[in-house]
Amino acid sequence: MTDPELADLRRRAKAGDSDAVDELIELAGERGDTAELRRLADSGSSDAADVLVELAGERGDVTELRRLADGGNTDAADVLMELDED
């Protein structure tokens, strides 16, 4: 995807286009782009938060999981507990 296409997707997502949000989440998940996922999650996308938790869990990124859990994400808290058990 080119930079102009990505910029257009972000513009559409910001304007409330749920298809654009979904596509951004998918692309960010494939690329492992946690910054993009954080931005989308912080704007209210629970799907982006879910993918971010999944990526952080796969990477063992305790800092990211703790940040999400501290923000009230129960899935991140659950993954943190699972990592602590290992």
Biopython code that builds the backbone (N, CA, C, O; Angstrom):
import numpy as np
from Bio.PDB.StructureBuilder import StructureBuilder

atoms = [
    (1, "MET", "N", (0.855, -1.176, 0.000)),
    (1, "MET", "CA", (0.000, 0.000, 0.000)),
    (1, "MET", "C", (0.896, 1.232, 0.000)),
    (1, "MET", "O", (1.868, 1.308, 0.752)),
    (2, "THR", "N", (0.563, 2.175, -0.837)),
    (2, "THR", "CA", (1.352, 3.394, -0.941)),
    (2, "THR", "C", (1.011, 4.355, 0.194)),
    (2, "THR", "O", (-0.028, 4.232, 0.842)),
    (3, "ASP", "N", (1.906, 5.311, 0.419)),
    (3, "ASP", "CA", (1.656, 6.312, 1.462)),
    (3, "ASP", "C", (0.374, 7.099, 1.200)),
    (3, "ASP", "O", (-0.390, 7.330, 2.137)),
    (4, "PRO", "N", (0.106, 7.527, -0.059)),
    (4, "PRO", "CA", (-1.158, 8.242, -0.300)),
    (4, "PRO", "C", (-2.397, 7.377, -0.014)),
    (4, "PRO", "O", (-3.404, 7.884, 0.481)),
    (5, "GLU", "N", (-2.324, 6.088, -0.321)),
    (5, "GLU", "CA", (-3.453, 5.199, -0.039)),
    (5, "GLU", "C", (-3.657, 5.047, 1.468)),
    (5, "GLU", "O", (-4.786, 5.041, 1.959)),
    (6, "LEU", "N", (-2.545, 4.925, 2.188)),
    (6, "LEU", "CA", (-2.624, 4.813, 3.642)),
    (6, "LEU", "C", (-3.172, 6.108, 4.247)),
    (6, "LEU", "O", (-3.987, 6.072, 5.168)),
    (7, "ALA", "N", (-2.724, 7.235, 3.732)),
    (7, "ALA", "CA", (-3.221, 8.530, 4.218)),
    (7, "ALA", "C", (-4.722, 8.661, 3.956)),
    (7, "ALA", "O", (-5.457, 9.187, 4.792)),
    (8, "ASP", "N", (-5.171, 8.184, 2.805)),
    (8, "ASP", "CA", (-6.599, 8.234, 2.479)),
    (8, "ASP", "C", (-7.397, 7.343, 3.434)),
    (8, "ASP", "O", (-8.471, 7.727, 3.896)),
    (9, "LEU", "N", (-6.867, 6.155, 3.726)),
    (9, "LEU", "CA", (-7.540, 5.264, 4.675)),
    (9, "LEU", "C", (-7.646, 5.918, 6.051)),
    (9, "LEU", "O", (-8.690, 5.853, 6.700)),
    (10, "ARG", "N", (-6.563, 6.543, 6.485)),
    (10, "ARG", "CA", (-6.587, 7.218, 7.789)),
    (10, "ARG", "C", (-7.599, 8.361, 7.801)),
    (10, "ARG", "O", (-8.308, 8.554, 8.789)),
    (11, "ARG", "N", (-7.666, 9.113, 6.712)),
    (11, "ARG", "CA", (-8.618, 10.221, 6.611)),
    (11, "ARG", "C", (-10.041, 9.688, 6.694)),
    (11, "ARG", "O", (-10.876, 10.227, 7.421)),
    (12, "ARG", "N", (-10.312, 8.613, 5.935)),
    (12, "ARG", "CA", (-11.646, 8.025, 5.951)),
    (12, "ARG", "C", (-11.995, 7.466, 7.322)),
    (12, "ARG", "O", (-13.127, 7.609, 7.784)),
    (13, "ALA", "N", (-11.026, 6.829, 7.973)),
    (13, "ALA", "CA", (-11.252, 6.273, 9.304)),
    (13, "ALA", "C", (-11.564, 7.389, 10.295)),
    (13, "ALA", "O", (-12.471, 7.261, 11.117)),
    (14, "LYS", "N", (-10.822, 8.468, 10.216)),
    (14, "LYS", "CA", (-11.045, 9.603, 11.113)),
    (14, "LYS", "C", (-12.436, 10.200, 10.902)),
    (14, "LYS", "O", (-13.041, 10.731, 11.833)),
    (15, "ALA", "N", (-12.936, 10.106, 9.670)),
    (15, "ALA", "CA", (-14.265, 10.631, 9.347)),
    (15, "ALA", "C", (-15.384, 9.658, 9.741)),
    (15, "ALA", "O", (-16.563, 9.957, 9.556)),
    (16, "GLY", "N", (-15.007, 8.494, 10.285)),
    (16, "GLY", "CA", (-16.018, 7.566, 10.769)),
    (16, "GLY", "C", (-16.317, 6.388, 9.861)),
    (16, "GLY", "O", (-17.285, 5.664, 10.096)),
    (17, "ASP", "N", (-15.506, 6.178, 8.826)),
    (17, "ASP", "CA", (-15.715, 5.064, 7.903)),
    (17, "ASP", "C", (-15.222, 3.769, 8.566)),
    (17, "ASP", "O", (-14.016, 3.540, 8.666)),
    (18, "SER", "N", (-16.149, 2.933, 9.011)),
    (18, "SER", "CA", (-15.777, 1.709, 9.733)),
    (18, "SER", "C", (-15.022, 0.720, 8.841)),
    (18, "SER", "O", (-14.184, -0.034, 9.334)),
    (19, "ASP", "N", (-15.308, 0.715, 7.540)),
    (19, "ASP", "CA", (-14.558, -0.165, 6.639)),
    (19, "ASP", "C", (-13.092, 0.247, 6.587)),
    (19, "ASP", "O", (-12.207, -0.607, 6.547)),
    (20, "ALA", "N", (-12.835, 1.542, 6.587)),
    (20, "ALA", "CA", (-11.460, 2.040, 6.576)),
    (20, "ALA", "C", (-10.757, 1.683, 7.881)),
    (20, "ALA", "O", (-9.584, 1.310, 7.876)),
    (21, "VAL", "N", (-11.469, 1.797, 8.991)),
    (21, "VAL", "CA", (-10.893, 1.417, 10.287)),
    (21, "VAL", "C", (-10.527, -0.064, 10.271)),
    (21, "VAL", "O", (-9.431, -0.441, 10.685)),
    (22, "ASP", "N", (-11.436, -0.891, 9.797)),
    (22, "ASP", "CA", (-11.178, -2.336, 9.730)),
    (22, "ASP", "C", (-9.961, -2.642, 8.869)),
    (22, "ASP", "O", (-9.141, -3.489, 9.223)),
    (23, "GLU", "N", (-9.847, -1.953, 7.743)),
    (23, "GLU", "CA", (-8.709, -2.190, 6.844)),
    (23, "GLU", "C", (-7.405, -1.736, 7.495)),
    (23, "GLU", "O", (-6.383, -2.413, 7.379)),
    (24, "LEU", "N", (-7.438, -0.595, 8.178)),
    (24, "LEU", "CA", (-6.240, -0.128, 8.882)),
    (24, "LEU", "C", (-5.814, -1.113, 9.957)),
    (24, "LEU", "O", (-4.623, -1.374, 10.126)),
    (25, "ILE", "N", (-6.781, -1.661, 10.685)),
    (25, "ILE", "CA", (-6.473, -2.642, 11.732)),
    (25, "ILE", "C", (-5.823, -3.874, 11.117)),
    (25, "ILE", "O", (-4.816, -4.376, 11.616)),
    (26, "GLU", "N", (-6.409, -4.349, 10.034)),
    (26, "GLU", "CA", (-5.860, -5.536, 9.371)),
    (26, "GLU", "C", (-4.428, -5.283, 8.901)),
    (26, "GLU", "O", (-3.538, -6.101, 9.136)),
    (27, "LEU", "N", (-4.212, -4.156, 8.240)),
    (27, "LEU", "CA", (-2.874, -3.821, 7.747)),
    (27, "LEU", "C", (-1.879, -3.671, 8.888)),
    (27, "LEU", "O", (-0.760, -4.178, 8.815)),
    (28, "ALA", "N", (-2.287, -2.976, 9.941)),
    (28, "ALA", "CA", (-1.398, -2.769, 11.078)),
    (28, "ALA", "C", (-1.060, -4.088, 11.761)),
    (28, "ALA", "O", (0.079, -4.305, 12.174)),
    (29, "GLY", "N", (-2.047, -4.964, 11.879)),
    (29, "GLY", "CA", (-1.805, -6.275, 12.469)),
    (29, "GLY", "C", (-0.824, -7.088, 11.648)),
    (29, "GLY", "O", (0.066, -7.737, 12.198)),
    (30, "GLU", "N", (-0.983, -7.054, 10.332)),
    (30, "GLU", "CA", (-0.081, -7.797, 9.446)),
    (30, "GLU", "C", (1.349, -7.270, 9.527)),
    (30, "GLU", "O", (2.310, -8.037, 9.468)),
    (31, "ARG", "N", (1.474, -5.953, 9.664)),
    (31, "ARG", "CA", (2.800, -5.327, 9.719)),
    (31, "ARG", "C", (3.374, -5.314, 11.130)),
    (31, "ARG", "O", (4.554, -5.017, 11.317)),
    (32, "GLY", "N", (2.549, -5.635, 12.122)),
    (32, "GLY", "CA", (3.009, -5.549, 13.499)),
    (32, "GLY", "C", (3.188, -4.107, 13.940)),
    (32, "GLY", "O", (4.033, -3.805, 14.783)),
    (33, "ASP", "N", (2.386, -3.220, 13.363)),
    (33, "ASP", "CA", (2.489, -1.780, 13.612)),
    (33, "ASP", "C", (1.724, -1.408, 14.876)),
    (33, "ASP", "O", (0.549, -1.046, 14.826)),
    (34, "THR", "N", (2.415, -1.504, 16.013)),
    (34, "THR", "CA", (1.754, -1.235, 17.283)),
    (34, "THR", "C", (1.370, 0.239, 17.428)),
    (34, "THR", "O", (0.377, 0.551, 18.086)),
    (35, "ALA", "N", (2.134, 1.140, 16.831)),
    (35, "ALA", "CA", (1.801, 2.566, 16.921)),
    (35, "ALA", "C", (0.451, 2.848, 16.262)),
    (35, "ALA", "O", (-0.372, 3.580, 16.812)),
    (36, "GLU", "N", (0.230, 2.267, 15.090)),
    (36, "GLU", "CA", (-1.050, 2.450, 14.386)),
    (36, "GLU", "C", (-2.189, 1.831, 15.195)),
    (36, "GLU", "O", (-3.261, 2.420, 15.330)),
    (37, "LEU", "N", (-1.941, 0.646, 15.725)),
    (37, "LEU", "CA", (-2.971, -0.020, 16.525)),
    (37, "LEU", "C", (-3.292, 0.772, 17.788)),
    (37, "LEU", "O", (-4.456, 0.880, 18.172)),
    (38, "ARG", "N", (-2.260, 1.330, 18.441)),
    (38, "ARG", "CA", (-2.496, 2.159, 19.624)),
    (38, "ARG", "C", (-3.360, 3.360, 19.275)),
    (38, "ARG", "O", (-4.302, 3.689, 19.995)),
    (39, "ARG", "N", (-3.033, 4.009, 18.169)),
    (39, "ARG", "CA", (-3.785, 5.195, 17.739)),
    (39, "ARG", "C", (-5.251, 4.833, 17.525)),
    (39, "ARG", "O", (-6.143, 5.550, 17.978)),
    (40, "LEU", "N", (-5.498, 3.733, 16.841)),
    (40, "LEU", "CA", (-6.868, 3.302, 16.574)),
    (40, "LEU", "C", (-7.578, 2.883, 17.859)),
    (40, "LEU", "O", (-8.749, 3.205, 18.061)),
    (41, "ALA", "N", (-6.874, 2.173, 18.713)),
    (41, "ALA", "CA", (-7.471, 1.749, 19.988)),
    (41, "ALA", "C", (-7.782, 2.968, 20.859)),
    (41, "ALA", "O", (-8.834, 3.036, 21.494)),
    (42, "ASP", "N", (-6.864, 3.920, 20.880)),
    (42, "ASP", "CA", (-7.083, 5.129, 21.678)),
    (42, "ASP", "C", (-8.242, 5.959, 21.150)),
    (42, "ASP", "O", (-8.833, 6.748, 21.887)),
    (43, "SER", "N", (-8.578, 5.778, 19.843)),
    (43, "SER", "CA", (-9.744, 6.492, 19.306)),
    (43, "SER", "C", (-11.029, 5.703, 19.489)),
    (43, "SER", "O", (-12.085, 6.101, 18.995)),
    (44, "GLY", "N", (-10.939, 4.576, 20.204)),
    (44, "GLY", "CA", (-12.162, 3.868, 20.563)),
    (44, "GLY", "C", (-12.395, 2.545, 19.867)),
    (44, "GLY", "O", (-13.448, 1.939, 20.062)),
    (45, "SER", "N", (-11.455, 2.069, 19.062)),
    (45, "SER", "CA", (-11.655, 0.804, 18.359)),
    (45, "SER", "C", (-11.290, -0.381, 19.257)),
    (45, "SER", "O", (-10.120, -0.612, 19.559)),
    (46, "SER", "N", (-12.300, -1.112, 19.669)),
    (46, "SER", "CA", (-12.042, -2.295, 20.491)),
    (46, "SER", "C", (-11.359, -3.389, 19.662)),
    (46, "SER", "O", (-10.593, -4.188, 20.201)),
    (47, "ASP", "N", (-11.635, -3.427, 18.356)),
    (47, "ASP", "CA", (-10.968, -4.410, 17.489)),
    (47, "ASP", "C", (-9.466, -4.144, 17.438)),
    (47, "ASP", "O", (-8.667, -5.080, 17.480)),
    (48, "ALA", "N", (-9.082, -2.875, 17.346)),
    (48, "ALA", "CA", (-7.657, -2.525, 17.337)),
    (48, "ALA", "C", (-7.027, -2.906, 18.670)),
    (48, "ALA", "O", (-5.905, -3.411, 18.706)),
    (49, "ALA", "N", (-7.738, -2.667, 19.760)),
    (49, "ALA", "CA", (-7.226, -3.039, 21.083)),
    (49, "ALA", "C", (-7.026, -4.548, 21.171)),
    (49, "ALA", "O", (-6.037, -5.014, 21.735)),
    (50, "ASP", "N", (-7.965, -5.309, 20.613)),
    (50, "ASP", "CA", (-7.853, -6.773, 20.626)),
    (50, "ASP", "C", (-6.604, -7.238, 19.884)),
    (50, "ASP", "O", (-5.879, -8.108, 20.366)),
    (51, "VAL", "N", (-6.356, -6.663, 18.717)),
    (51, "VAL", "CA", (-5.181, -7.036, 17.922)),
    (51, "VAL", "C", (-3.914, -6.597, 18.650)),
    (51, "VAL", "O", (-2.914, -7.315, 18.639)),
    (52, "LEU", "N", (-3.948, -5.438, 19.273)),
    (52, "LEU", "CA", (-2.794, -4.952, 20.020)),
    (52, "LEU", "C", (-2.467, -5.879, 21.185)),
    (52, "LEU", "O", (-1.298, -6.176, 21.430)),
    (53, "VAL", "N", (-3.479, -6.336, 21.899)),
    (53, "VAL", "CA", (-3.273, -7.290, 22.993)),
    (53, "VAL", "C", (-2.675, -8.578, 22.439)),
    (53, "VAL", "O", (-1.742, -9.135, 23.018)),
    (54, "GLU", "N", (-3.208, -9.045, 21.327)),
    (54, "GLU", "CA", (-2.706, -10.281, 20.721)),
    (54, "GLU", "C", (-1.227, -10.141, 20.351)),
    (54, "GLU", "O", (-0.418, -11.010, 20.676)),
    (55, "LEU", "N", (-0.877, -9.045, 19.670)),
    (55, "LEU", "CA", (0.522, -8.829, 19.281)),
    (55, "LEU", "C", (1.430, -8.717, 20.501)),
    (55, "LEU", "O", (2.504, -9.318, 20.542)),
    (56, "ALA", "N", (0.998, -7.951, 21.486)),
    (56, "ALA", "CA", (1.811, -7.768, 22.691)),
    (56, "ALA", "C", (2.003, -9.101, 23.405)),
    (56, "ALA", "O", (3.090, -9.390, 23.907)),
    (57, "GLY", "N", (0.956, -9.908, 23.451)),
    (57, "GLY", "CA", (1.067, -11.222, 24.073)),
    (57, "GLY", "C", (2.034, -12.126, 23.335)),
    (57, "GLY", "O", (2.844, -12.816, 23.954)),
    (58, "GLU", "N", (1.950, -12.124, 22.010)),
    (58, "GLU", "CA", (2.853, -12.948, 21.196)),
    (58, "GLU", "C", (4.305, -12.530, 21.386)),
    (58, "GLU", "O", (5.210, -13.365, 21.381)),
    (59, "ARG", "N", (4.515, -11.236, 21.553)),
    (59, "ARG", "CA", (5.873, -10.703, 21.700)),
    (59, "ARG", "C", (6.363, -10.730, 23.141)),
    (59, "ARG", "O", (7.541, -10.494, 23.408)),
    (60, "GLY", "N", (5.459, -11.018, 24.062)),
    (60, "GLY", "CA", (5.820, -10.960, 25.472)),
    (60, "GLY", "C", (6.083, -9.533, 25.926)),
    (60, "GLY", "O", (6.889, -9.295, 26.825)),
    (61, "ASP", "N", (5.394, -8.586, 25.294)),
    (61, "ASP", "CA", (5.579, -7.160, 25.582)),
    (61, "ASP", "C", (4.784, -6.773, 26.833)),
    (61, "ASP", "O", (3.658, -6.281, 26.753)),
    (62, "VAL", "N", (5.407, -7.011, 27.986)),
    (62, "VAL", "CA", (4.757, -6.781, 29.265)),
    (62, "VAL", "C", (4.435, -5.302, 29.456)),
    (62, "VAL", "O", (3.404, -4.963, 30.039)),
    (63, "THR", "N", (5.300, -4.425, 28.975)),
    (63, "THR", "CA", (5.071, -2.984, 29.124)),
    (63, "THR", "C", (3.788, -2.565, 28.418)),
    (63, "THR", "O", (2.979, -1.830, 28.984)),
    (64, "GLU", "N", (3.599, -3.026, 27.194)),
    (64, "GLU", "CA", (2.390, -2.679, 26.437)),
    (64, "GLU", "C", (1.162, -3.294, 27.087)),
    (64, "GLU", "O", (0.128, -2.638, 27.217)),
    (65, "LEU", "N", (1.272, -4.539, 27.492)),
    (65, "LEU", "CA", (0.144, -5.202, 28.150)),
    (65, "LEU", "C", (-0.231, -4.484, 29.445)),
    (65, "LEU", "O", (-1.413, -4.319, 29.748)),
    (66, "ARG", "N", (0.768, -4.062, 30.202)),
    (66, "ARG", "CA", (0.501, -3.343, 31.451)),
    (66, "ARG", "C", (-0.174, -2.009, 31.153)),
    (66, "ARG", "O", (-1.104, -1.617, 31.858)),
    (67, "ARG", "N", (0.284, -1.305, 30.112)),
    (67, "ARG", "CA", (-0.324, -0.022, 29.729)),
    (67, "ARG", "C", (-1.799, -0.217, 29.400)),
    (67, "ARG", "O", (-2.655, 0.554, 29.832)),
    (68, "LEU", "N", (-2.078, -1.264, 28.626)),
    (68, "LEU", "CA", (-3.462, -1.554, 28.250)),
    (68, "LEU", "C", (-4.291, -1.965, 29.461)),
    (68, "LEU", "O", (-5.426, -1.516, 29.625)),
    (69, "ALA", "N", (-3.722, -2.818, 30.308)),
    (69, "ALA", "CA", (-4.441, -3.268, 31.504)),
    (69, "ALA", "C", (-4.718, -2.096, 32.438)),
    (69, "ALA", "O", (-5.802, -1.995, 33.011)),
    (70, "ASP", "N", (-3.742, -1.217, 32.589)),
    (70, "ASP", "CA", (-3.927, -0.035, 33.436)),
    (70, "ASP", "C", (-5.027, 0.873, 32.890)),
    (70, "ASP", "O", (-5.663, 1.613, 33.640)),
    (71, "GLY", "N", (-5.240, 0.806, 31.578)),
    (71, "GLY", "CA", (-6.301, 1.588, 30.954)),
    (71, "GLY", "C", (-7.655, 0.895, 31.000)),
    (71, "GLY", "O", (-8.639, 1.410, 30.469)),
    (72, "GLY", "N", (-7.706, -0.269, 31.631)),
    (72, "GLY", "CA", (-8.977, -0.960, 31.806)),
    (72, "GLY", "C", (-9.217, -2.128, 30.871)),
    (72, "GLY", "O", (-10.311, -2.691, 30.870)),
    (73, "ASN", "N", (-8.225, -2.511, 30.072)),
    (73, "ASN", "CA", (-8.407, -3.619, 29.141)),
    (73, "ASN", "C", (-8.244, -4.937, 29.900)),
    (73, "ASN", "O", (-7.140, -5.310, 30.295)),
    (74, "THR", "N", (-9.361, -5.629, 30.095)),
    (74, "THR", "CA", (-9.332, -6.872, 30.871)),
    (74, "THR", "C", (-8.629, -8.009, 30.128)),
    (74, "THR", "O", (-8.046, -8.893, 30.757)),
    (75, "ASP", "N", (-8.683, -7.991, 28.793)),
    (75, "ASP", "CA", (-7.975, -9.024, 28.028)),
    (75, "ASP", "C", (-6.463, -8.900, 28.251)),
    (75, "ASP", "O", (-5.769, -9.904, 28.410)),
    (76, "ALA", "N", (-5.967, -7.669, 28.260)),
    (76, "ALA", "CA", (-4.538, -7.452, 28.509)),
    (76, "ALA", "C", (-4.172, -7.917, 29.910)),
    (76, "ALA", "O", (-3.115, -8.516, 30.112)),
    (77, "ALA", "N", (-5.043, -7.644, 30.881)),
    (77, "ALA", "CA", (-4.800, -8.091, 32.252)),
    (77, "ALA", "C", (-4.753, -9.615, 32.319)),
    (77, "ALA", "O", (-3.923, -10.184, 33.028)),
    (78, "ASP", "N", (-5.642, -10.270, 31.580)),
    (78, "ASP", "CA", (-5.654, -11.738, 31.555)),
    (78, "ASP", "C", (-4.365, -12.289, 30.946)),
    (78, "ASP", "O", (-3.798, -13.253, 31.460)),
    (79, "VAL", "N", (-3.908, -11.686, 29.863)),
    (79, "VAL", "CA", (-2.673, -12.144, 29.216)),
    (79, "VAL", "C", (-1.485, -11.934, 30.153)),
    (79, "VAL", "O", (-0.595, -12.781, 30.232)),
    (80, "LEU", "N", (-1.473, -10.805, 30.860)),
    (80, "LEU", "CA", (-0.402, -10.561, 31.836)),
    (80, "LEU", "C", (-0.377, -11.648, 32.905)),
    (80, "LEU", "O", (0.690, -12.139, 33.273)),
    (81, "MET", "N", (-1.540, -12.018, 33.397)),
    (81, "MET", "CA", (-1.608, -13.082, 34.405)),
    (81, "MET", "C", (-1.087, -14.399, 33.836)),
    (81, "MET", "O", (-0.371, -15.138, 34.512)),
    (82, "GLU", "N", (-1.455, -14.685, 32.583)),
    (82, "GLU", "CA", (-0.969, -15.916, 31.946)),
    (82, "GLU", "C", (0.551, -15.906, 31.805)),
    (82, "GLU", "O", (1.208, -16.922, 32.035)),
    (83, "LEU", "N", (1.107, -14.748, 31.425)),
    (83, "LEU", "CA", (2.556, -14.644, 31.283)),
    (83, "LEU", "C", (3.247, -14.801, 32.637)),
    (83, "LEU", "O", (4.328, -15.385, 32.717)),
    (84, "ASP", "N", (2.635, -14.288, 33.690)),
    (84, "ASP", "CA", (3.211, -14.404, 35.041)),
    (84, "ASP", "C", (3.211, -15.855, 35.509)),
    (84, "ASP", "O", (4.069, -16.262, 36.292)),
    (85, "GLU", "N", (2.241, -16.632, 35.026)),
    (85, "GLU", "CA", (2.162, -18.046, 35.424)),
    (85, "GLU", "C", (3.220, -18.889, 34.753)),
    (85, "GLU", "O", (3.572, -19.955, 35.258)),
    (86, "ASP", "N", (3.737, -18.431, 33.620)),
    (86, "ASP", "CA", (4.735, -19.225, 32.879)),
    (86, "ASP", "C", (6.099, -19.166, 33.476)),
    (86, "ASP", "O", (7.028, -19.784, 32.956)),
]
sb = StructureBuilder()
sb.init_structure("model")
sb.init_model(0)
sb.init_chain("A")
sb.init_seg("    ")
for serial, (resi, resn, name, xyz) in enumerate(atoms, 1):
    if name == "N":
        sb.init_residue(resn, " ", resi, " ")
    sb.init_atom(name, np.array(xyz, "f"), 0.0, 1.0, " ", f" {name:<3s}", serial, name[0])
structure = sb.get_structure()
